Amino acid sequence: MTRIKAVRRPGAGRPTREQALQRHDQLLDSALDLFLDKGFEQATIEAIAASVGMTKRTVYARYADKAALFRATVQRAIERLIVPADALLSVECAEFEATLAAIAWLRVGQVMTPTGLKLQRIINTESYRFPEIFTMAFEQGARPVIEFLAGLLRRETAAGRLSVADPSRAATVFMSMVVSGPVRIIVSGHRLTRDEIEERMQFAIRLFLDGARVRRERREPDGGP
């Protein structure tokens, strides 16, 4: 009689690397929701782990404490909202005002996503406890856009179409004028239609450009008879 050997499956029961990465993403997604819902103090490692079918021990094997998990959660949310360099380059067009509007929509559009809203609300509520998360969001999310915009303002100034003495500061002011207003309203829970956002942004863009354009000296008419 032929004996049939049992076939042993290598690594049976162990998740693949891809599955492990997916589980980790689920952990961070769930942690973001619970930190937002409960706040940092009230959210527990036990509840976060249970929400994705993990044990507290599994989470602690990766993160030393709740603060480390919180920072990793925020970092992942920031990474998901970074505007790629090629996306910035793609918005340039012949009309400078239209280019500015497209840049503004890139940032406002991010905040309107579920992850964007959660991230902004967590930064608003927890940055007093974790000031580094505000810096993380600015350095990775806002600064590249500001630097790109500053380059455009520098170019327009060199071409004589604008007169901007400090392009970097002007780019920061632009983001505050054009983007921060709609973002604050959206994050606060008030619904704005796309047309309402567009109207607010266009008003702010025109105001910004009116202040940035080259001033022509007025020549007084010659006196005399």
Secondary structure by P-SEA (a helix, b strand, c coil): ccccccccccccccccaaaaaaaaaaaaaaaaaaaaacccccccaaaaaaaacccaaaaaaccccaaaaaaaaaaaaaaaccccaaaaaaaccccaaaaaaaaaaaaaaaaacaaaaaaaaaaaccccccaaaaaaaaacccaaaaaaaaaaaaaaaaacccccccaaaaaaaaaaaccaaaaaaaaacccccaaaaaaaaaaaaaaaaaaaccccccccccccc
